[in-house]
């Protein structure tokens, strides 16, 4: 599902959002979900490891018998949230791709719309709402609340962190979807930014710096789309 189709407006439509010849939509969706989860594991694992280590320390103080199993359950529950996010994103992406193929005028406006999406994502990084979500994610890293020592408690811990993390990363996910979901360069940059937000001594500064970069990138994308002579 790599590669893409050149579209009016000089951009490339990712084959991720298209059904391959001879494939069913169910099969194509299953492949998408597999790639999505691999991407999420690669992007989120560096910061998730710190959270799981905090969870293991909290569990270890109370009971070591089920330490490994509960940690695995917490991690699986976390990625379940991201699986739901991907399952929701896929039909939206497919619908947008179909519309872009059907209406050339819409396809020609995609570069400008991409720039606007980046502007929105960057501005989101600068808001107080983003700061609150980031604070909740970092609180989960320390696992301050005593965890319940059963499978349900482990799943709740992973789901809770997954929800906080997905909300906190909504701006970055917008960047990734707008820039090209399977772009390895974009994935690497977003992964570094997410990890830095979680682990940096001054997370709010890191989030705002990332937001400023995304805003500037969005403005550049729009300028290039509207002025063909722009370098």
N, C-alpha and C positions, 0 to 999 in steps of 0.2 A: 504493500500500500504506500510505497514511497513514490517520489516524483510528483508531477503536477501538470496542469493544463494552462497554457498561456491564455490570458483573458484580455478583453478590451480594457484599456487603461494601463497596460504594461505590467500587470502583476500576474502571479501564478496561483491558480486554485489547487490546493492540496488534494491529492487523491484520497486522503484520509476520509473525506466527507462524501465519497462517491462509491457506488456499488460496482465491484469489479465484474467483468463479463463472466457469466456462468455461476456467479455467487448469488446466494439469497441474502436478503437484508439481515436475517437473523445471523447468518455466518459472518457477514461483514461487521455487524455490531459486536459480535463476540471477539473478532480480531481487534477491533478498536478498543474494547474494554481490556483485552490483554495488554496491548501497547500502553494504554492509559495507566494501568496499574504498575507496569514496569517503570514508566516515567515517574510516577508518584513515589515509588520506592526509592528510585535514584535521587530524586530531588529532596524528599523529606527525611530520609533516613539519617543524615548527619545530625539534624536537630532532634529527631525522635529518639535517637540513642541516648541523648542526655536526659530526656524525659523518662525513658524506661529505666535508666540507671537510678534516677531519683525514686522511681516507684519500687524498684528492687530493694533499695536501702530501707524504704519505709516498711515493706513487707517482711524483710529479713529481721527487722527488730522484733517482730511479733511472732512470726512463724516461718521457718525455713523449709518445711515439708513440701509445700506446693509452690515454691518460689519460681521455678522455671516455667511451669504450666501457666501460672497466673500472669507472668510477664508476657508470654506468647499471646495469651488471650487479649491482653490490653493492647498489644501492637496490632493484632488482627482486627480488633474493633476500631482502632484508629483508621486503618486503611479501608475498612468498610465504609466509613463516612466519605472518603475520597472516591470510592467506587460508586456510591450514590451520586456524587457530584458529577462524575464522568457520564453516568447513565442519563443524567438530566441534560448534560451539555451536548451529547451526541445527536439527538433528534433536532436540536436547535441548529447545530452546525450543518446537518444534512439539509434542513429546510432552507437555510440561507444559501447554501451552495446551489440548490435547485433553482432558487429565485434568481441568483446571479447568472446561471446558465440560460434562463428563460428570458431575462430582460437585460439586453446589452447596456441600457442607460444606467441601470443599477450597478452592473459590473464596472462601468467606467468610473463610478463614484466611490468604489471601494477604497482606493488609496486615501482619499480625504476622510472617509468614515473610519479607516484604520487609525489615522492621525488623531481624530476626535476621540476614539476609544482610548488611545494612549494618554491623551490629555486628561480624560476623566479618571483613568487609573492612577495617574501621577498625582492629581489633586486629592484623590482619596487617601493617598499615603500621607498627606499633610494635615488631615483632619483629626479632631479630638477623638472621634469614634475609632479611628485606626489605632490611636494611642491606647485606648481602653482595651481593645481586642489584643493588642500586643502585650499589655500588662497581664492579661489573663493567661496568655500562652506562657509567659515567663514564670508566672506563679505555679503553673502545672509542672514546670521543670524541677522545681524544688519539692513538689508533692507534699505541700504543707499539711493538708488534711489527712488524718489517719485513714488508710484504705480499708475497705471491707475485705476480709480474708476468704473470699469465695469467688467462684467463676462470675457470678452476677456483678460483684463489686469490681472485678478486673475489667469486665466489658463496659461497665458504666464509666470507669476511669478513662478507658481508651476512647469511647464515644464522646465523652465530654471534651476531652482534649482535641479530638478530631473536629468537632463542631467549632470550637474556639479557633483552631488552626485554619480551617477552611474560610471562616469569616475574616480572620486576620490577613490571609493570603489572597483575598478576593481581587485586590488590585493587581497583584502579580499574575494571577490566573488570567485576568483580562489581557494583560500584556502578552502572555504566552499564546492565548487563543488568537489574538489580533496579529501577532507577529508570525504565527505559523507553528502549530502545536508540535510538530515533529522536527522543528529546527533545533539541531543539537547545540548550536551556539546560544540560542535563546534559552534553552533548558539549562545550560550550564550557568549562564548569568543569573537567571532567576533562582537557581539552587543556591548560589553563593550569597545572593541578597537575602534570601529567607534565613539561611544559617547565620549570617551576620546579625540580622535583627534579633534572633533568639539568644545569641551568645555574646554580643558586643557589650562592653561596660555601659555605654550610653545608647540604649536601643532607639530612643526617640530621635536622636540625631541621625542614626543610621537610616531609619525609616524616612525621615524628611530628606536626607541626601538622595536616597533612591528615588523618592517622589520627584525631586527637582530634575534628576537625570531623565526620568520618564516623561515629564512635562516637556523638557527641551527636545527630546526625541520626537514626541508627538508634533510639536510645532515644526520641526524640521521636515517630518514626513508630509505635513500639510503644505508647507512651502514648496517642496519638490513637486507635489501633485498639482498645485495650482500654477506654478511657474516652471514650464519645461526647461527653461534656460538655467534654472537654479542648479548649482553644482552638486 
